[in-house]
Amino acid sequence: MIALAREQFAAQEVWVSCFNHNTAGLLLYPQLGFVPFGIEERRAADGSRVALVQMKLQANG
């Protein structure tokens, strides 16, 4: 998907969002070059607080 975004749409950045309970994603995305840049508070279906971590990959990444 990253290659498609860059090749067909000339994307300069690719963003992903990952919830705090998704440990596998939080560990994988930095290995692919993604850098966290923001955290949003959200509510889970049960009303508990969760964090949505936003990450981006620069064009030179």
Secondary structure, 3 states (H helix, E strand, C coil): CHHHHHHHHCCCEEEEEEECCCHHHHHHHHHCCCEEEEEEEEECCCCCEEEEEEEEEECCC
